[in-house]
Amino acid sequence: MSGEVEASTEEQQEIQDTVVSPEKTEEAKLKARYPHLGTKPGGSDLLRKRLQKGQKYFDSGDYNMAKAKMKNKQLPTAAAEKTEITGDHIPTPQDLPQRKQSLVASKLAV
Amino acid sequence: MSAGGGGNDVQWCFSQVKGAIDDDVAEADIISTVEFNHSGELLATGDKGGRVVIFQQETENKSQPQCRSEYNVYSTFQSHEPEFDYLKSLEIEEKINKIRWLPQKNAAQFLLSTNDKTIKLWKISERDKRPEGYNLKEEDGRYRDAATITTLRVPVFRPMDLMVEASPRRVFVNGHTYHINSISVNSDNETYLSADDLRINLWHLEITDRSFNVVDIKPANMEELTEVITAAEFHPHQCNTFVYSSSKGTIRLCDMRASALCDKHSKLFEEPEDPSNRSFFSEIISSISDVKFSHNGRYMMTRDYLSVKIWDLNMENRPVETYQVHEYLRSKLCSLYENDCIFDKFECCWNGNDSVVMTGSYNNFFRMLDRSQRRDVTLEASRESCKARQVLKPRRVCAGGKRKKDEISVDSLDFNKKILHTAWHPQENIIAVATTNNLYIFQEKVN
């Protein structure tokens, strides 16, 4: 950069912000795409999602109980927010995962 | 072979590759852990299908030093099988999260392997003789007619083809509500620890029906949960000391002599953060995915999303060394968050004399960071450089601006080709690098 113009300290700071922090630029990009993203990023939601990793299977008992509950109370429709291990998110028959492959020998051992 | 020193005056050559060539990777074949045993003679891998494959180093032919010792299949077995938690309607994956070897005490080898919930102690033993000459049975096992037996003989052992058998000797169940991320054998050779997201348990290798809880960070109200345990390891010499890392980038060192429940740490290692640099991603990328003590026990290494840090156990307020693994990804964090890559858990390892550390990256790249010479190199595990004794060429990533010849641009990197698991032979310059479904073995170039 040529030194002909001496930018004011505020302008310098602005340039600093975008040049020095690619992270903040990325953050702005993310917030633009997902305006509803919570202000507490590493917080409970992310961690709880991590704690509950695992394929949830269809349980007809849970499913029918949930259907019965729905008659009385509106359950949240978004399937994305799995906040409980049991109870609130009941997989529907449409959510059923693919059948797993049978056990065979490892290809590393060939 | 040299004593495991030097990173960048060492030239790395392709030695072997294990696994299928085809690009269509079955989930079960995804390698999930790689570990050398204490002598380096055995190399174990675990995969998502719950299988363990153990390779053995062939004894070197001393008269032909050019002939490198190869690793060949020694034993393979199904360690864990998929299970079902009926109460929670959740499947328990059979994926092997970690394998840790026990130091060898007798002719047999022992290792611990764990999935999300259950730890198993496996005994791998050799059988090269079998008894022959039974009185009541034929050689094929059929029983002889007692009336035809007129003489008595003493059965003898005769040599047979080597058979390697793996048998589960202990099964440690019901110790964990959350998912096990680490196991670590104590230097006392009697106990080991297992860590899940919120708790760490101490087990005795002989006792399977109970374990002792040493760390519990579960808050009374789960809404207040702010961090989880990401990795844990025992000190290599001090049997009372272990560390655990968190999703917030901190490491706690605990001394089991201080109290029975180690909720209060003895030391807290944390690098102060510049609050003006804080962003949405700061905490996520500071989450430590792996922690490993140096062999000499004076340092520990942590791996977070973008860097590797070396900590002196005597200095808690900052690491003594920080190495950038792939800093060019900092300007890609938005897309890496969207495709979940930002949550990838990379491991790291030390060489035998603690002078060089290694960790994986994307595009099947891995990084060698030489501490003594303050140099680093990026290498690639690919089928293109699979000629015997072919020297690996350093790779360069172009972060922006004009791309030079032989450089690859950040946008061309394949984020599905991740090297999460690597291992370094405890004494020699032999490394094992796992791509998604292949295991590469590289060795130091010998002239």
Interface residues (C-beta under 8 A of the other chain):
Chain A: S21 P22 E23 K24 T25 E26 E27 K29 L30 K31 R33 L37 P41 G42 G43 S44 L46 L47 R48 R50 L51 K53 G54 Q55 K56 Y57 F58 D59 D62 I85 T86 K100 Q101 L103 V104 A105 S106 K107 L108 A109 V110
Chain B: K18 G19 A20 A26 E27 A28 D29 I31 T45 D47 G49 G50 R51 V53 V73 T76 Q78 E81 P82 F84 L87 K88 S89 L90 E91 I92 E93 D116 Y178 H179 D197 L198 M222 E223 E224 L225 T226 E227 V228 S247 K248 N277 S279 F280 F281 S282 E283 I284 S287 R330 S331 K332 L333 C334 Y337 E338 N437 L439
